[in-house]
Amino acid sequence: VCMVPCEDDDEAVERVRLLESAFMQVREILAAARLEERVLDYSDLEHYALKILEHDEARAHYSLRWKAFLVDEFQDTNPVQGELLNRLIGDAKLTVVGDEKQSIYGFRNADVEVFREFRERIVAGGGKVVEMAQSFRTHTPLVEQFNAIFERVLGPLHAPLNADRI
């Protein structure tokens, strides 16, 4: 292990440079193939939706069409989707449903920080956070076990559940 710059560092930098170059070439080839075949992937849809919503006319059109937005599983929103929503909501009402402890799609660029930022904005704008602590699916003994386990695992993030079924 080198504590100062050494030959191994130079080799690692070169390998990263080559990998980055190969990645960019493959990305360009795939983009050209999608264009030739006239198909879009999910990232393309997000990208072009953002491009459309750069225009005042497009935002005005959708502000007339939609007066409220309800987004479920918001903890799995990525920054591009957050920006799409920013451009769409205008004066519309916004409700988001999510639980940051259940954010599991980081591998798809989901960023729980998007959820936190929207929650803070909603509260700052006079909205409120509603904690959902009642389980209608699970019996009391099981919920008590879950609470005991997750209180130890999650610490201050733990929000205990109450069971509706005895």
N, C-alpha and C positions, 0 to 999 in steps of 0.2 A: 504494500500500500504506500503510495507516494503522498507525502504531506505537503509537498511543493510541486509546482507543475513539472511533469516529466514526460517521457516518451509515450507511456500508456495513455496519458491524457490526449496527446496529439492523435493517437490512433482512434480513440473513442470519438473525438470530435470529427474525424474524417468519416468514420462509420455512420455517425448520426447525419452528417451532411449527405452521404450517399443514400441513406434510407429516406431522407426528406425529399431528395431529388426523385427517387423511384416512386415515392408516394404521389408527388405532384404529377409525374408523367402518367401514372395509372389513373389519377383523378381526371386529368384532361382527356384521356382516351375514353373513359366511361362517360364523361359529359358529352363528348362528340358522338358517341354511339347512341346515347339517349336522344340527342338532337336529331340524328339521322333517322332513328326509329320513331320519332315523334312521341316519346314517352317521358313521363316525369316520375321522379322518385319523391318520397315524402319531404326530403329536404328542399327539393326544387319547388314543391307546392308552397312550403313556408316562405322560401325566398321570393317567389313571384307574388305571393299575397302581400308581403311587405312592400315590394316595389309598387304594386297597385295602390296600396294605402298611403303612399307618399303624396298622392294627388288629392287636393281638397275636394274635388268632385266625387271621388270614390268614397271618401270618409263621409261626406254629406249624404250620399245615397244610402249608406248603411245606417247612418244616424236616424234617417226617416223610417227605415225598415225595422230596426230592432230597438226597443225601448228598455229592455232588461236582458241581462246575461246571468246565467247560472252555470258555473263551472265546477264540476265534481272532480275529485282526486287531484286537486290543484297542487298538492305537494310534488306531483310528478311533472310539473310544467317546466319547459326549458326556457332560456332567456329569449329565444326568437318568438316562441308562443306568447310569452309575457309582453313583448313589444307589439305583437299583433293585437292582443287584447287592449293594450294602451291606445293604439290607433283606432280601435273600433268603439270603445265605450263612450267617448264624448260625454254627453249628459245622461246616458242610460244608467239605470240602477244595476249594481253589480253585487252578486252573491257568490262567494267561493266556499267550497267545502273541501276540507283536507285535514290531514294530521301529519305534521312534520316527522313524527316517529315512524310513519309508514312510507317514507320516501325511499323507493327501491329501484328507480330507473336512472340512476346516475350514469350507467353505461350507455344510455340513450340521450345523454346531455341534460337530463332533468337536473334542476338545481333548486333545492329547498329554499334557497335565499330568495328566489322569485316569490314563493309563497309568503315568506316572512315580510318582504317588502310590500306586497299587496295588502296583507293583513294590517300592517302598520298604517298604510294609507287609508284603508277603509275606516279604521278606528279614529285616525286623525280627522277624517271627514265627518265624524259623528256616527259612524256605524258601530256595530258591536260584535264581539266575539261570543258565540254561544257554545259552551262546552256540552258535548253529548256524552253523558256518563251512564245512561240507562241502557242495559242490554236486554233486548226482548227475546233473544235466541237462547240464552244460556241460563242454566239453573244456578241457584245461590252457592252450593258447595263448589262448583267449578269456578265461578267468578271469584270466590274467596281464595282459591288456590292460585288463580292467575294474578290476583292483586298481590299476594304474598311473594310470588316469584318476581313479578315485574317491578315491584317496589325496590327489591334488592338490585335488580339488573339496571333499571333506569334511573334510580335515585330521584333527584328533583324533577326530572321530566315525567315521572310516573303520575298518571291521572287515574285514580281508582274508579272502577266500574261498580255499578249496582245492578243486581239481577232483578228482573221483573218476575221471573219464574222461581217458585220455591222448590 
